[in-house]
Amino acid sequence: MKTEQETETNTPPPTNGETAAVEESRRVRPKWLVPLVAGLCALALVVAGGIGWKIWSDRRLSEAKAACATASDAARGAMNDWNTLVNGDAADLLEVKADQVKDAKTIDALKTALDVEAPEYEGCVADGKDGLETAIDELDDAAAWYEKHAGSLKKAVDAVNDSKLAKTIDTAKTLLESSNGNVQDDKTREELSKAIEAKDEAAIAKASKAVNDSIAAKQKADEEAKAKAQAEADAKAAAAANAQTQQQQYNYQQSQPQQSWTPSYPYGGGATGGGSGTTGGSTGGSAGSSYGGSFGYSSGYGAATPGGTCPESVCGV
């Protein structure tokens, strides 16, 4: 096997004709060729540099646009969170009155947290890299503002909710105590007690309504029972009073003396016999007339003489 040295040794040297050709080509090369080649090389470097600068500049602009888009998304998200809180829970709690919370200062704090001027959102409106970088700074500042104030507003909202719940629980506890023995269904009080223990405002409101309804139902039932009992008592009293009146009337009648009727004889006639009857008179009647007067009434056999005295039950006149 041949070594590298042997291979180089065995390579034939150039001939005299080849050497002469190379030397000839060097002698005939024009002198202006070298400067031209150098100029072309310099131009190529300039062009390449310009292309490189354009690529680098475009890349930095693209990066700035991407960074601005990211900053814009962050600012827009923070702004949306703020607006959602402002127009949602915070707006609802502004309707809460001072007597509905345990601490009225929480409502004042909420109003203060809302009384701020939010920054305007403009987005990435610049075209150049410098303008985009300025926009990025402004967007970052806006995002930071929205995040900070959204946090403080959330704390204010939570404070009002906590104070409202505390007042609700206090009111529910008072209702639970006062309703003992005053409800129609005691299970409603048990549900209210569970809701208070769970600190569930919605459940407390529902259970409180049930307790109040049960109180009203018991009051109505008690009033109806009382009215019925009163009516029955009044009826018994009226019946007793009527019976007493009747007894008094009966006793009065029984206490009056019995009256008997005795006929009168103003003209001194006999004890029996009628006046001078026209028909059917007794012997005593004629005797009576002989003494010059009519008796007070006719006998049982004749009609009464006019002018005599006779009770209606006997004479019929």
HUTA-V936836 format. One record per pair of residues at least 6 apart in sequence whose C-alpha atoms are under 7 Angstrom apart, sorted by the first residue. I is the first residue (numbers start at 1). J is the second residue. D is the distance in whole Angstrom. If there is no record, write none. Layout:
I,J,D / I,J,D
This chain:
61,129,5 / 64,129,6 / 64,132,6 / 64,133,7 / 65,132,7 / 68,124,6 / 68,132,6 / 68,135,7 / 68,136,5 / 69,124,7 / 71,136,6 / 71,139,6 / 71,140,6 / 72,123,6 / 72,124,7 / 72,139,6 / 74,143,6 / 75,139,6 / 75,140,7 / 75,142,6 / 75,143,4 / 78,143,6 / 78,146,5 / 78,147,6 / 79,146,6 / 82,146,6 / 82,150,5 / 90,157,6 / 98,104,5 / 100,164,6 / 100,167,6 / 101,163,5 / 101,164,4 / 101,167,5 / 102,163,5 / 102,164,6 / 102,166,6 / 102,167,5 / 103,163,6 / 106,156,7 / 106,159,6 / 106,160,5 / 107,160,6 / 109,156,6 / 110,153,7 / 110,156,5 / 110,157,6 / 113,152,7 / 113,153,6 / 119,142,6 / 124,132,6 / 124,135,6 / 126,132,5 / 165,201,6 / 169,196,6 / 172,208,7 / 176,189,6 / 182,215,6 / 182,218,7 / 183,211,7 / 183,214,5 / 183,215,4 / 183,218,6 / 184,214,5 / 184,215,6 / 184,217,6 / 184,218,5 / 185,214,6 / 188,207,7 / 188,210,6 / 188,211,5 / 189,211,6 / 191,207,6 / 192,204,6 / 192,207,5 / 192,208,6 / 195,203,5 / 195,204,5 / 196,204,6 / 264,296,6 / 265,295,6 / 265,296,5 / 266,296,7 / 267,293,6 / 267,294,7 / 267,295,7 / 269,288,5 / 269,295,5 / 270,288,6 / 272,284,7 / 273,282,6 / 273,284,5 / 273,285,5 / 273,298,7 / 273,299,5 / 274,281,7 / 274,285,5 / 274,295,6 / 274,297,5 / 274,298,3 / 274,299,4 / 275,285,5 / 275,288,7 / 275,289,7 / 275,294,5 / 275,295,5 / 275,296,7 / 275,297,6 / 275,298,5 / 275,304,7 / 275,305,6 / 276,285,6 / 276,286,6 / 276,289,6 / 276,294,6 / 276,305,7 / 277,298,7 / 277,302,6 / 277,303,6 / 277,304,7 / 277,305,6 / 279,302,6 / 280,301,5 / 280,302,5 / 281,299,7 / 281,301,6 / 281,302,5 / 288,294,7 / 288,295,7 / 295,308,7 / 296,308,4 / 296,309,5 / 296,310,7 / 297,304,5 / 297,305,7 / 297,308,6 / 297,309,6 / 297,310,5 / 298,304,4 / 298,305,6
